[in-house]
Amino acid sequence: MKINICKKFPKIKKFEKKLSKTFPDASVKVNSCIGGFCKKCRSMPVAKVDGVKVKAKKIGKIIHYIKML
């Protein structure tokens, strides 16, 4: 599983740490932009998982959404 996250999110270190702890076999990459979320990525966690864009208001909820994929 490939997970790309945007570096403009203020809590990027915490988000990256939680993703790598929850999905140890996935490759987590921090990119400058993942496309299409330029305004939202500064206020909420946003990820692109195997080509599917996911957003949520909290880090815990986005991890839950990624688990459902």
N, C-alpha and C positions, 0 to 999 in steps of 0.2 A: 504494500500500500504506500502510495506517495502522498504526502501531506505538504502543501505549500501554504505558508502564512505570510501576512504582510508585516513589514518591519515598522510601519507607522503607528501600530497599536501601542499605547503607552505602557502596558504591562506585558510586553513581548517576552521577556525572560521567564516570567511566571507561566505564561501560556505555553511556551516551548518546553519548559520543564515538565508541566503536567501532561502534555501530549506525549512526550518521550517516555514518561513513566507509565502511562495508560496503554500506549501502543509501542512496546519495545522493539517489535520486528518491523515497524514502519520507518520510512525515511522522512524525517521532518526537515524541511528547508525553509529558510527565511529569505524572502524575495522583497525587492523594493516595491513591486506592484504585482498583484495577481489578476488585475483586469476587471473592470466593472464595478468595483467597490471603493472608488477613490475618496468619496466623502464619508462613507460609513466606516471604513477601516480605522479611522481615528477615534471613534467613539465606542465601537463594539468589536469583539473578536470575530475575525473572518478567516475562513480557510478554503482551500481548493483541494478536494480529496479525489484523486483519480479522475480529474476532469469535472467533478461536480462541485459547484460553489455552495458553501454553507455559511450561514451567519446566525448569530444569536446575541442576546443581550448580556449573557454571563458566560464565563469560561466553562462552568459545569454543564450548562445546557448545550453548548456546542460540542462538548465531548460526548454527551448523550446522543446527539444527532449523528455524530460520526460513527458511534457504535452501531446505530440502526442501519447505516449504509452497509 
